[in-house]
Amino acid sequence: MSTRNFEALFNPQSVALFGASNRPRSVGATVMRNLLAGGFAGPILPVNPKHKAVAGVLAYPNVASLPLTPDLAVICTPPRTVPGLVTELGRRGTQAAVVITAGLDQERDPQGQTLQQATRAAARAYGVRLLGPNCVGLLVPGIGLNASFAHTQPLPGNIAFVTQSGALATVVLDWAKADGIGFSSFISLGNSVDIDFGDVLEYLGRDPATQAVLLYIESIRDAPKFMKAAQAAARTKPIIAVKAGRVNEGAQAAFSHTGALAGADDVFEAALRRAGILRVDTIEDLFNAVATLARTRPLQGERLAIFTNGGGPGVMATDALILRGGELASLSPATLERLDGFLPANWSHGNPVDIIGDALPPRYVQTLQALLDDPGADAVLFIHSPSAIVPSHEIASELAPTIQAAQRNVLTCWLGRESTAAARHICAEAGIPTYDSPEDAVDAFLQMVHYRRTQALLLEETRPSAPAAGASDAEQARAVIEGVLKTGRDLLTELEAKAVLDAYHIPTVTTRFARTPDECAALAAEMGGPLALKIVSPEITHKSDVGGVVLDLETPAAVRAAAVAMQCRVGAARPDAMITGFSVQTMARRPHAHELIIGVATDPIFGPVILFGQGGGAVEVIGDRAVALPPLDRGGVRDLVARTRVARLLAGYRNQPPADMVAIYSTLLKVAQMIADLPEIYELDINPLLADDQGVLALDARLRVRPKLPTARNLIVPPKITDKRKGAAHYRRRVENADRSFQ
């Protein structure tokens, strides 16, 4: 990751346009017109061997003829000319280029490489930074730079917009200008042959002209660079992203449940959370979110108080809040008594607070102040319906000073159009966030909540973890995996997988291996019933699907008979599978335990991903899971568990005691440490993992490995453990004996 020569890109003193043209509606003519119309103060040098002048400006035939070395070159010439132009510019000393030309990845040069590859090689040889190719261009309104073929001149502002979609770039420019939204910079990445999200985020994170960064993302190529830059930038300013391609059609049948469940979009969501980036669904949400965050203080909590002069809108806001996972504040007895003192007897006596439609301005102000003083309300939403009693703008004028002086956030919603336009204007002038509908206002509040959570998770990673002691036996686990790889296998047997878990002190049910039905009976006599019998075959992953599991066997004779029948049944169902034997397990009698799943999958972009959720045989159907990127700490595992529905069951209900959350959290930390120690692990399922008030117990485990890759597996490393002298051993010391860290 490097921002070398970015000053020439974002703040050039001179610009040369290659492919400048007088031909109407051509890209070269459009870019030239934009450069001149933008108000750029430095020299603009059109280059075209066929014209003496372009748009009335003296033109030059080639790089050599330019009267000065341009800081920035903008290239919109035919694809075959681009590598040579970049080479000439590099020799001349130009430091940055915007390559608008498309199609470089479709054509090849005489050496067989694509023109895009040849262009990148030329740029790297001379240190030229490339934006594009196949991009709309670059706009920096603050210096009047419009090096693009966009159809409009943007307004200056303090928001940076970075997009991979050229078509979307022009739409956003049009939409933003109509709404009076300006930009510090507007960057179309195109094919990102050189400059990508990571480079741009590193620059924008330090750019004093940029107060917020908006991203439109289709894909990430360099995950470590992206995460490092995003984490650094998100600590200083809001970063909000739309990620296209949410539907994961690529999650086909996988070896493990985890492999099937950890879809690409879930992983991307986890990566953005880890980076401190707020994800939203639409482009409109991008700008709504940044407008809200720019006009509000950081939330201290997530409880919302609502007050209104009309009951219906208050109920609508409450419905939206609860249905979307928000939390309604519970007003204290003192606040209810205070409201009783000045509200009519028929007020709603709860949250939402309906102050009744005949309210005069003092009642609004008193109600707002009472809610702001309630320690159980972290923010307030005011919803106003037009009334003939008092004009809306008078109410806004009365409320504005109280809102501006408040230590908590107040959001406003002025329903209607014409009669409330003045009220909305007053709020906008006072820097008070205002929305057109209760649902929009609730969405804005929930964006604040989600942003608060991402920031908390980001900051949690910079705090030292609790002291740790003890040791896992990573070498023991590594020996098991290396033995499997030496045989040419990638799937561990159940016993081998449980041996790896044992090395990390993850409790497993007692399991023994038998080659024949007679050996099964002998083990049964030794272990005592009740027992579970499972088929062992390197080709069979989901044993129950082929009749390879029998439970509650009480006697050696029953175990032997079950083994004989299982051989026949599985042999008929999977004649291609080699049956190596049976596993004989002690039945776990924990009738009130929850079935959980903890797993690891390897994403092709972000690397290892840890999954947690409700387990069992129907895990894919239930679909209750959350994913996170390692390494994990206490805050990370708590957040991971809390994002699942099963977390509410684990908290206890009726006569069901709460599960041992310390044991669950610790198991997640141990799995995170396992994949840090053992980069050979490709997929892992612990399913089911029984969890109750007595702790956790792994009943089954599936583990897939591959030879260690030369690059690091843990792509997302908090700043505190990036010291290469510490490495995995340092992280291991933080999580070993993790039970203590949650007490």
C-alpha positions in Angstrom: 0.0 0.0 0.0 1.4 3.4 -1.0 0.3 6.9 -1.6 3.5 7.8 -3.4 3.0 10.5 -6.0 -0.6 11.0 -4.9 0.0 14.7 -4.5 0.5 14.8 -8.3 -2.8 13.0 -8.7 -5.0 14.9 -6.2 -3.3 18.3 -6.3 -1.5 18.6 -9.7 0.0 21.9 -10.8 -0.4 21.0 -14.5 -2.5 18.6 -16.6 -1.9 17.1 -20.0 -4.8 15.6 -21.9 -3.9 12.9 -24.4 -6.6 12.3 -27.0 -8.0 15.8 -26.7 -10.4 16.4 -29.5 -12.6 18.9 -31.2 -15.0 16.2 -32.4 -18.4 16.7 -30.8 -19.6 14.1 -28.3 -16.2 12.4 -28.2 -14.6 11.4 -24.9 -11.6 13.6 -25.7 -13.8 16.7 -26.4 -15.8 16.1 -23.2 -12.8 15.7 -21.0 -11.3 18.9 -22.5 -14.5 20.8 -21.9 -14.6 19.6 -18.3 -11.0 20.5 -17.6 -11.6 24.0 -18.9 -15.0 24.5 -17.2 -13.8 23.2 -13.8 -11.8 26.3 -13.1 -8.4 24.5 -12.8 -5.8 27.2 -12.3 -2.7 25.5 -13.7 -1.7 24.9 -17.4 -4.0 22.5 -19.3 -2.1 20.9 -22.2 -4.1 19.2 -24.9 -2.1 16.6 -26.9 -3.2 15.6 -30.4 -1.0 15.3 -33.5 -3.9 16.2 -35.8 -4.9 19.5 -34.3 -3.1 22.8 -33.8 -5.6 23.7 -31.0 -8.3 22.0 -29.1 -11.2 24.0 -27.7 -9.2 27.1 -28.5 -6.1 26.0 -26.5 -2.8 25.4 -28.3 -2.3 21.7 -28.8 0.9 19.6 -28.9 1.7 16.6 -31.1 3.4 14.3 -28.5 5.0 14.0 -25.1 8.3 15.3 -26.2 6.8 18.5 -27.5 5.2 19.6 -24.3 6.7 22.8 -22.9 6.7 21.4 -19.4 6.5 18.0 -17.7 2.8 17.6 -16.6 2.2 16.5 -13.0 -0.9 14.6 -14.2 -1.7 13.0 -17.5 -5.2 12.1 -18.6 -5.3 9.5 -21.3 -8.2 8.7 -23.6 -6.4 7.5 -26.7 -6.9 4.1 -28.4 -5.9 1.1 -26.3 -2.8 0.2 -28.3 -1.2 3.6 -27.7 -1.6 3.6 -23.9 1.5 1.5 -22.9 3.8 3.5 -25.0 2.4 6.8 -23.8 2.8 5.7 -20.2 6.4 4.8 -20.9 7.1 8.2 -22.5 5.5 10.0 -19.7 7.5 8.1 -17.1 10.7 8.9 -18.9 9.7 12.6 -19.0 9.0 12.6 -15.2 5.2 12.6 -15.0 4.1 11.2 -11.7 0.4 10.2 -12.2 -2.0 9.4 -14.9 -5.7 8.9 -15.2 -6.4 6.3 -17.9 -10.0 6.7 -19.2 -9.5 4.4 -22.2 -11.4 1.1 -22.0 -10.6 -2.3 -23.5 -7.0 -2.7 -22.4 -7.7 -6.0 -20.8 -9.2 -7.3 -24.1 -6.3 -6.7 -26.5 -2.7 -8.2 -26.4 0.6 -6.8 -27.5 3.1 -8.7 -29.7 4.6 -10.3 -26.6 1.3 -11.9 -25.7 0.5 -9.9 -22.6 -2.7 -7.8 -22.4 -2.3 -4.1 -23.0 -3.5 -3.6 -19.4 -0.5 -5.7 -18.2 1.8 -3.8 -20.4 0.5 -0.5 -19.1 1.0 -1.6 -15.5 4.5 -2.7 -16.2 5.4 0.6 -17.9 4.0 2.5 -15.0 5.8 0.5 -12.4 9.1 0.8 -14.3 9.0 4.6 -13.9 6.9 5.0 -10.7 3.9 6.5 -12.5 0.7 6.1 -10.4 -2.3 4.9 -12.6 -6.0 5.5 -11.9 -8.0 3.2 -14.1 -8.0 2.1 -16.9 -11.7 2.0 -18.0 -12.7 4.7 -15.5 -14.8 7.9 -15.7 -11.9 9.9 -14.2 -11.0 12.0 -11.2 -12.7 15.1 -9.9 -11.3 17.4 -7.1 -13.7 20.3 -7.0 -11.8 22.3 -4.4 -9.0 22.9 -6.9 -11.3 23.0 -10.0 -10.0 19.7 -11.3 -12.5 17.8 -13.5 -10.4 15.2 -15.3 -13.4 13.1 -16.3 -16.1 12.7 -18.9 -18.8 13.2 -16.4 -21.8 15.2 -17.7 -21.8 17.8 -14.9 -19.5 19.9 -12.7 -19.8 18.8 -9.1 -20.1 21.1 -6.1 -17.2 21.5 -3.7 -17.7 19.9 -0.3 -16.1 17.6 2.3 -17.3 14.2 1.2 -15.1 11.8 -0.8 -16.9 9.3 -3.1 -15.0 6.3 -4.4 -16.7 4.0 -6.9 -15.9 1.0 -9.1 -18.9 1.6 -11.3 -18.5 4.2 -14.0 -22.2 4.3 -14.8 -23.0 4.8 -11.1 -20.5 7.6 -10.9 -22.4 9.8 -13.3 -25.7 9.0 -11.6 -24.4 9.9 -8.2 -22.9 13.2 -9.5 -26.2 14.1 -11.0 -28.2 13.2 -7.9 -25.8 14.9 -5.5 -25.8 18.2 -7.4 -29.6 18.3 -7.5 -29.5 17.9 -3.7 -26.8 20.5 -3.1 -24.2 17.9 -2.0 -20.6 18.6 -2.7 -17.4 16.6 -2.8 -13.8 16.9 -1.7 -12.9 14.4 -4.3 -14.8 12.0 -6.6 -12.8 8.9 -7.7 -13.7 6.4 -10.4 -11.4 3.4 -9.9 -12.2 1.5 -13.1 -10.1 -1.7 -13.4 -7.7 -0.7 -10.6 -4.6 -1.8 -12.4 -2.6 0.2 -9.9 -4.6 2.4 -7.5 -7.3 0.6 -5.6 -9.5 1.1 -2.6 -6.6 0.5 -0.1 -4.4 3.2 -1.7 -7.3 5.7 -1.9 -8.5 5.1 1.7 -5.0 5.6 3.0 -4.8 9.0 1.3 -8.4 10.1 2.2 -7.9 9.0 5.8 -5.3 11.7 6.2 -6.9 14.3 3.8 -8.0 17.3 5.9 -10.4 18.4 3.2 -12.3 15.1 3.6 -14.6 14.6 6.5 -16.4 11.4 5.4 -15.7 8.8 2.8 -18.4 7.0 0.7 -17.6 3.8 -1.1 -19.4 1.8 -3.9 -17.8 -1.6 -3.9 -18.2 -4.5 -6.3 -15.1 -6.5 -5.3 -11.9 -6.3 -3.3 -8.6 -7.7 -4.8 -6.1 -6.9 -2.1 -7.9 -7.7 1.2 -4.9 -7.0 3.6 -4.3 -3.6 2.1 -7.9 -2.7 2.1 -8.4 -3.7 5.7 -5.3 -2.0 7.0 -6.2 1.3 5.2 -9.9 1.1 6.1 -9.2 0.5 9.8 -6.8 3.4 10.0 -9.2 5.8 8.2 -12.3 4.7 10.1 -10.7 5.8 13.3 -10.6 9.4 12.2 -13.7 9.8 10.0 -16.9 8.0 9.0 -16.6 5.5 6.2 -19.9 4.3 4.7 -20.2 1.7 2.0 -22.6 0.1 -0.4 -21.5 -3.4 -1.5 -23.1 -4.7 -4.7 -23.7 -8.4 -5.3 -25.4 -9.4 -2.0 -26.8 -12.6 -3.4 -24.3 -15.4 -3.2 -24.9 -17.8 -6.1 -21.4 -19.2 -5.7 -22.0 -21.0 -2.4 -22.4 -24.5 -3.8 -22.2 -27.7 -1.8 -19.1 -27.6 0.4 -17.3 -30.2 2.5 -18.6 -28.6 5.7 -21.7 -26.9 6.9 -19.6 -23.9 7.5 -18.3 -23.9 3.9 -21.9 -23.8 2.7 -23.1 -21.2 5.3 -20.3 -18.6 5.2 -21.4 -17.0 2.0 -19.4 -14.3 0.3 -21.7 -11.5 1.3 -21.7 -12.6 5.0 -17.9 -12.5 4.9 -17.8 -9.1 3.3 -20.2 -7.9 5.9 -17.9 -9.2 8.6 -14.9 -7.5 6.9 -16.6 -4.1 6.8 -17.6 -4.4 10.5 -14.1 -5.4 11.4 -12.8 -2.3 9.5 -15.2 0.1 11.2 -17.1 0.7 8.0 -20.9 1.3 8.1 -22.6 -0.7 5.4 -25.9 0.5 3.9 -28.1 -0.9 1.2 -28.5 1.9 -1.3 -26.8 5.0 -2.7 -29.5 7.2 -1.1 -28.7 5.6 2.2 -25.1 6.5 1.7 -25.8 10.2 1.7 -28.6 10.0 4.3 -26.1 8.2 6.6 -23.3 10.7 6.1 -25.7 13.6 6.6 -27.0 12.1 9.9 -23.5 11.3 11.2 -22.3 14.8 10.3 -25.1 16.4 12.3 -25.1 14.2 15.4 -22.8 13.3 18.3 -21.6 9.8 19.0 -24.3 7.8 20.7 -23.7 6.8 24.3 -26.3 4.0 24.1 -29.0 2.6 21.8 -32.3 3.4 23.5 -34.7 5.8 21.7 -37.4 8.0 23.2 -40.1 9.2 20.9 -42.5 12.0 21.3 -45.1 13.4 19.0 -48.3 15.5 18.8 -50.1 12.6 17.0 -50.5 9.1 18.3 -50.4 7.3 14.9 -47.0 8.5 13.7 -45.6 7.6 17.1 -46.9 4.1 16.8 -45.5 3.8 13.2 -42.1 4.9 14.5 -42.2 2.4 17.3 -43.2 -0.4 14.9 -40.3 0.4 12.6 -37.9 0.6 15.5 -38.8 -2.8 17.0 -39.2 -4.6 13.7 -35.8 -3.4 12.6 -34.1 -4.5 15.8 -34.0 -1.2 17.7 -34.6 -0.6 21.4 -37.3 1.6 22.8 -36.3 3.5 25.9 -38.1 2.7 29.1 -39.0 6.0 30.8 -38.1 6.2 34.5 -40.9 6.7 37.1 -39.4 10.2 37.8 -39.8 11.2 34.1 -43.4 9.8 34.0 -44.3 11.8 37.1 -42.7 14.9 35.6 -44.6 14.5 32.4 -47.8 14.0 34.3 -47.2 17.4 35.9 -47.8 19.4 32.6 -49.3 17.0 30.0 -53.1 16.6 29.6 -54.6 13.7 31.5 -55.1 11.7 28.3 -51.5 11.7 27.2 -50.1 8.3 26.4 -48.4 7.7 29.8 -45.4 5.9 28.2 -43.0 5.8 25.3 -43.8 7.0 22.7 -45.0 10.1 24.4 -48.2 11.6 22.7 -48.5 15.2 23.9 -51.9 15.5 22.2 -52.6 17.7 19.1 -53.7 20.9 21.0 -50.1 21.4 22.4 -48.7 24.9 22.4 -44.9 25.5 22.0 -44.1 25.4 25.8 -45.5 21.9 26.0 -43.1 20.7 23.3 -40.1 22.3 24.9 -41.0 20.9 28.4 -41.5 17.4 27.0 -38.3 17.4 25.1 -36.3 18.6 28.1 -37.9 15.9 30.3 -36.9 13.2 27.9 -33.4 14.6 27.5 -33.0 14.5 31.3 -34.1 10.8 31.5 -31.0 8.7 32.0 -32.7 5.8 30.2 -33.0 7.6 26.9 -29.9 7.8 24.7 -31.6 9.8 21.9 -34.9 11.4 21.2 -37.0 11.4 18.0 -39.6 14.1 17.6 -42.4 13.6 15.1 -44.7 16.5 14.2 -48.0 16.4 12.3 -49.2 19.7 10.9 -51.8 21.4 13.1 -54.0 24.5 12.9 -53.3 25.2 16.6 -49.7 26.4 16.0 -47.7 26.7 12.8 -44.9 24.2 12.5 -42.2 26.8 12.0 -43.0 28.3 15.4 -42.6 25.0 17.1 -39.3 24.4 15.3 -38.1 27.9 16.4 -38.9 27.1 20.0 -37.3 23.6 20.0 -34.1 24.5 18.1 -32.2 26.1 21.0 -33.0 23.2 23.3 -31.9 20.7 20.7 -28.7 22.6 20.0 -27.8 22.7 23.7 -28.6 19.1 24.3 -25.9 16.5 25.2 -28.0 13.8 23.6 -29.0 13.5 20.0 -32.4 14.7 18.8 -33.8 13.7 15.4 -36.8 15.4 14.0 -39.5 14.4 11.5 -41.8 17.0 10.1 -44.7 15.3 8.3 -46.3 16.9 5.3 -44.9 19.1 2.7 -45.9 22.7 2.2 -47.0 23.5 5.8 -43.8 22.0 7.3 -41.2 23.2 4.8 -40.3 26.2 6.9 -39.8 24.0 10.0 -37.5 21.7 8.0 -35.6 24.7 6.8 -35.1 26.0 10.4 -33.8 22.6 11.5 -31.5 22.4 8.5 -30.1 25.9 9.2 -29.5 24.9 12.9 -27.7 21.7 12.0 -30.6 19.5 13.3 -31.2 16.3 11.4 -34.7 16.1 9.9 -36.6 13.4 8.0 -39.7 13.1 5.9 -41.2 10.1 7.5 -41.1 8.2 10.9 -39.5 5.2 9.1 -36.8 7.4 7.5 -36.0 8.8 11.0 -35.9 5.4 12.6 -33.6 4.2 9.8 -31.3 7.1 10.4 -31.2 6.4 14.2 -30.4 2.7 13.5 -27.6 3.8 11.2 -26.2 5.7 14.1 -26.6 2.5 16.3 -24.8 0.3 13.7 -22.0 2.9 13.3 -21.6 3.0 17.1 -21.3 -0.8 17.1 -18.7 -0.9 14.3 -16.7 1.8 16.0 -16.8 0.0 19.4 -15.6 -3.2 17.7 -12.8 -1.3 16.0 -11.7 0.4 19.2 -12.0 -2.8 21.2 -9.2 -4.3 19.2 -6.7 -1.6 20.3 -7.2 -2.4 24.0 -5.1 -5.1 25.7 -6.7 -8.4 26.5 -6.9 -9.8 30.0 -3.8 -11.6 31.2 -3.6 -15.2 30.1 -1.8 -18.3 31.4 -1.5 -21.9 30.5 -0.7 -23.3 27.1 -2.3 -25.2 24.2 -0.4 -27.9 22.5 -0.1 -26.5 19.0 2.8 -28.9 18.2 0.6 -31.9 19.1 -2.1 -30.6 16.7 0.4 -29.8 14.0 1.8 -33.4 14.2 -1.7 -34.8 13.5 -2.2 -32.5 10.5 1.2 -33.1 9.1 0.6 -36.9 9.4 -2.6 -36.5 7.4 -1.0 -34.4 4.7 1.8 -37.0 4.3 -0.8 -39.6 3.4 -2.1 -37.4 0.6 -5.5 -36.9 2.4 -7.1 -33.5 3.0 -9.9 -34.7 5.3 -9.2 -35.7 8.8 -11.1 -38.6 10.4 -13.3 -37.8 13.3 -10.8 -39.1 15.7 -8.0 -37.0 14.2 -10.2 -33.9 14.2 -11.0 -34.4 17.8 -7.3 -34.9 18.6 -6.7 -31.4 17.2 -9.5 -30.0 19.4 -8.1 -31.8 22.4 -4.8 -30.1 21.8 -6.6 -26.8 22.3 -8.5 -28.0 25.4 -11.9 -27.9 23.6 -13.9 -30.6 25.5 -14.9 -33.5 23.2 -17.0 -36.6 23.8 -15.0 -39.8 24.4 -14.4 -41.4 21.1 -12.6 -44.6 20.2 -11.8 -46.3 16.8 -12.7 -49.8 15.8 -11.9 -51.6 12.5 -14.5 -54.4 12.7 -17.9 -55.1 14.3 -16.1 -57.4 16.8 -13.7 -54.6 17.8 -16.8 -52.3 18.3 -18.3 -54.9 20.7 -15.0 -55.1 22.6 -14.8 -51.4 23.0 -18.4 -51.2 24.1 -17.7 -53.7 26.8 -14.8 -51.6 28.0 -16.6 -48.2 27.7 -20.0 -49.1 29.0 -23.3 -47.9 27.5 -25.1 -46.0 26.3 -23.0 -45.5 23.2 -23.2 -43.9 19.7 -21.8 -45.7 16.7 -20.6 -43.9 13.5 -19.2 -45.0 10.2 -15.6 -43.9 9.4 -14.9 -43.2 5.8 -12.7 -40.6 4.1 -15.3 -40.2 1.4 -18.3 -39.8 3.7 -18.6 -36.4 5.4 -22.3 -36.3 6.5 -22.7 -39.7 8.0 -26.3 -39.5 8.9 -27.2 -39.0 5.3 -26.2 -42.6 4.5 -27.4 -44.3 7.6 -23.9 -44.0 9.2 -25.0 -43.1 12.7 -26.8 -45.1 15.4 -27.5 -43.8 18.9 -28.3 -45.1 22.3 -26.8 -48.5 22.1 -26.7 -50.1 25.5 -24.9 -53.4 25.2 -21.9 -54.8 23.3 -24.2 -57.2 21.4 -26.3 -54.2 20.3 -23.2 -52.3 19.2 -21.9 -55.3 17.1 -25.3 -55.8 15.4 -25.5 -52.1 14.6 -22.0 -52.2 13.1 -22.9 -55.2 10.9 -26.1 -53.5 9.7 -24.3 -50.2 9.2 -21.7 -51.8 6.9 -24.4 -53.2 4.7 -26.5 -50.0 4.7 -23.6 -47.7 4.0 -22.1 -50.0 1.4 -25.4 -50.1 -0.5 -25.8 -46.3 -0.3 -22.2 -45.4 -1.1 -20.5 -48.4 -2.9 -17.7 -46.0 -4.0 -16.7 -45.1 -0.5 -13.9 -46.9 1.4 -15.1 -47.8 4.9 -12.1 -47.9 7.2 -14.0 -48.7 10.4 -16.2 -47.2 13.1 -16.1 -44.6 15.9 -17.6 -45.6 19.2 -18.6 -42.7 21.4 -20.0 -42.3 24.8 -23.5 -40.9 24.6 -23.7 -37.4 26.1 -26.7 -37.1 28.4 -27.4 -33.4 28.4 -31.1 -33.1 27.7 -31.4 -29.4 28.0 -28.2 -28.5 26.1 -28.4 -26.2 23.0 -26.9 -27.5 19.8 -24.4 -25.0 18.4 -22.0 -24.8 15.5 -18.6 -23.3 15.5 -16.8 -23.4 12.2 -14.0 -22.1 10.0 -14.2 -21.5 6.3 -11.6 -19.9 4.0 -12.8 -17.1 1.9 -10.8 -16.6 -1.4 -10.5 -12.9 -0.7 -10.4 -12.4 3.1 -9.0 -15.7 4.2 -10.1 -17.6 7.3 -13.6 -16.8 8.6 -15.1 -18.0 11.9 -18.7 -18.9 12.0 -21.0 -19.3 15.1 -24.7 -20.1 15.3 -27.4 -22.7 16.0 -26.2 -26.1 15.0 -27.6 -29.6 14.5 -28.5 -31.6 11.4 -30.7 -28.8 10.0 -28.2 -26.1 10.4 -28.5 -24.9 6.8 -32.3 -24.8 7.0 -32.3 -22.9 10.3 -29.8 -20.4 8.9 -29.0 -18.8 12.2 -25.4 -17.8 12.0 -22.9 -14.9 12.2 -19.4 -14.7 10.9 -16.3 -12.8 12.0 -12.7 -12.4 10.7 -9.9 -13.5 13.1 -8.1 -12.8 15.2 -10.8 -12.5 17.9 -10.7 -10.9 21.3 -13.3 -10.7 24.1 -15.3 -7.9 22.4 -15.2 -9.7 19.1 -16.5 -13.0 20.4 -19.3 -11.3 22.4 -20.3 -9.4 19.3 -20.2 -12.6 17.2 -22.5 -14.5 19.5 -24.9 -11.6 20.1 -25.6 -11.3 16.4 -27.4 -14.7 16.3 -30.9 -15.6 17.3 -29.7 -18.5 19.5 -28.0 -16.0 21.8 -31.4 -15.2 23.3 -32.0 -18.9 24.1 -28.5 -19.2 25.6 -29.4 -16.4 28.0 -32.0 -18.7 29.6 -35.8 -18.8 29.7 -38.6 -20.3 31.9 -36.9 -23.1 33.8 -33.9 -23.3 31.5 -30.8 -21.9 33.1 -28.4 -19.7 31.1 -25.7 -21.5 29.2 -22.1 -21.2 30.3 -21.2 -18.2 28.1 -17.7 -18.2 29.4 -17.2 -21.7 28.0 -18.7 -20.6 24.6 -16.6 -17.5 24.3 -13.5 -19.4 25.3 -14.1 -22.0 22.7 -14.4 -19.4 20.0 -11.1 -17.8 21.1 -9.4 -21.2 21.1 -10.6 -21.9 17.5 -9.4 -18.4 16.5 -6.0 -19.3 18.0 -6.0 -22.7 16.3 -6.3 -21.2 12.9 -3.6 -18.6 13.7 -1.2 -21.4 14.8 -2.2 -23.9 12.0 -2.5 -22.2 8.6 -3.0 -25.6 7.1 -6.6 -25.6 8.4 -9.0 -24.9 5.5 -12.4 -25.8 6.9 -13.6 -26.8 10.3 -16.9 -27.8 11.7 -17.7 -28.4 15.4 -21.3 -29.5 15.0 -23.0 -30.0 17.3 -21.3 -28.3 20.1 -23.5 -28.9 23.1 -23.8 -25.9 25.5 -25.6 -25.7 28.8 -25.0 -24.4 32.3 -22.4 -27.2 32.7 -20.2 -25.9 29.9 -19.6 -27.1 26.3 -19.0 -30.5 24.7 -18.1 -31.2 21.0 -20.0 -34.2 19.8 -18.7 -34.2 16.2 -15.9 -32.5 14.3 -14.9 -32.3 10.7 -11.6 -30.8 9.6 -10.2 -30.2 6.2 -6.6 -29.2 5.6 -4.2 -28.3 2.8 -0.5 -27.6 2.6 0.5 -24.3 4.2 0.4 -21.4 1.8 3.4 -19.1 1.5 1.3 -16.0 2.5 -0.1 -15.2 5.9 -3.6 -16.6 6.6 -4.7 -14.0 9.1 -5.3 -11.0 6.9 -6.9 -8.8 9.6 -4.4 -8.0 12.4 -5.1 -5.4 15.0 -2.4 -2.8 15.4 -1.3 -4.2 18.7 -0.1 -7.5 17.3 1.4 -6.4 14.0 4.9 -6.5 15.5 6.6 -9.3 13.6 8.7 -10.2 16.7 5.5 -11.2 18.5 3.5 -13.0 15.8 1.2 -15.9 16.6 2.9 -16.7 19.9 2.0 -13.3 21.3 -1.6 -13.7 20.3 -1.7 -17.2 21.8 -0.6 -15.9 25.1 -3.5 -13.5 25.0 -6.2 -16.2 24.6 -4.8 -19.3 26.3 -6.7 -20.2 29.4 -9.4 -17.8 28.1 -12.0 -18.9 30.7 -10.6 -16.3 33.1 -10.9 -13.4 30.7 -14.7 -13.3 30.8 -15.1 -13.5 34.5 
